[in-house]
Amino acid sequence: AFDPAYVTALAGLDIPATRSIEILEALGFEVEGAAPALTVTPPTWRRDVEGKADLVEEVARIAGYDALPSTPLPETPRPVGGVLTPRQARARAARRFLAASGYAEAVTWSFTSRETARLFGGGDDSLVLANPIAAELNCMRPSILPNLVEAAARNSRRGFPDVALFEIGPVFGGDQPQDQRMVIAALLSPHGPRDWAKGGAEDLFTLKGDLLALLEELGAPVANLQAAQGSASPWYHPGRSARLQLGPKAVLAEFGELHPAVLKAMDAPGPMLAFEVFVEAIPEPKKKSVKTKAALDLSQFMPLGRDFAFLVDAAKPAGDLVRAVAGADKALISGVRVFDVYQGAGVPEGQKSLAIEVTLQPREKTLADAEIAALSSRIVAAAEKAGAKLRA
């Protein structure tokens, strides 16, 4: 049975029942009975009419959609300061930065094969799709890297082995909402044309430089980051990878060379270098009372540099020594930079020599020789507390 009141309920048009009956009969429908229980039989040529909603559509179409009353949508409160959430703003900033740095954005599925997912710490039963769009896309991805590795391998098979790709998207550690994370991932496949000057370790440092610059662009406290070498996920090479963290639990990023066994299992040419940035782990910047930049603070005195060489354990990260030296006098030390790493003759077995440049920036007066000597002693003492020894 068809009730003409459905026209008002579904279409929002206030049309009398008699008018609805006239419209249906004019269109060839047989109408029997009386409202609100009409029996409507469509003509033989209208096989598309199957239910009450179709009859309402026919009445509304003839009555005219311009008769629908105009009702504005209710206004929703907008966040003060912009329409993007902090995560969305960081994703947009990362996309622009990586594109400007020479990376090409890849847009891939959020799925992968279960076999590939297991190589990257996934493949749980809860993440397997019941009705996948393809047999090789039957599992939610635990990382973006397998998608980027497959994209780089496809480019290599088509004659473009040297690629730099990135993608920003979700990864899935479980089937609960809190198991989904936003990740910024990038991959370098340094396979350029044959040349006498072959790439090597510098490719890894190039990737690390891009990663640190990206983190700084996103507002991360880069100067306070700790590099834990060999602590990255198992799909990275254990001796050519590291984890960037703020303390033992706040892991901001992982980077390094992908494990050769993983690339072999995916039939991808190696080596490949990659990094992953975990957006939610980056601390939010402190809100400022004003949006203007602080005044540029320049000293009228010339900076001066002092070089030191320290012996440390071969497995000790250079960042530990840099942080220790920088904390010797935060008022005068404006920068600490490692400019040489040496292992070989003259260095004891199991140790390495780290040469660092310390930049001193006087603020109130030019430093006297005695003051520089005293500061140098404090630098050496701070380095010794960190397990380093001044090289003779």
Secondary structure, 3 states (H helix, E strand, C coil): CECCHHHHHHHCCCCCHHHHHHHHHHCCCEEEEECCEEEEECCCCCCCCCCHHHHHHHHHHHHCHHHCCCCCCCCCCCCCCCCCCHHHHHHHHHHHHHHHCCCEECCCCCEECHHHHHHCCCCCHHHECCCCCCCCCCEECCCCHHHHHHHHHHHHHCCCCCEEEEEEEEEECCCCHHHEEEEEEEEEECCCCCCCCCCCHHHHHHHHHHHHHHHHHCCCCHHHCEEEECCCCCCEEEEEEEEEEECCCEEEEEEEEECHHHHHHCCCCCCCEEEEEEHHHCCCCCCCCCCCCCCCCCCCCCCEEEEEEEEEECCCCHHHHHHHHHCCCCCCEEEEEEEEEECCCCCCCCEEEEEEEEEECCCCCCCCHHHHHHHHHHHHHHHHHCCCEECC
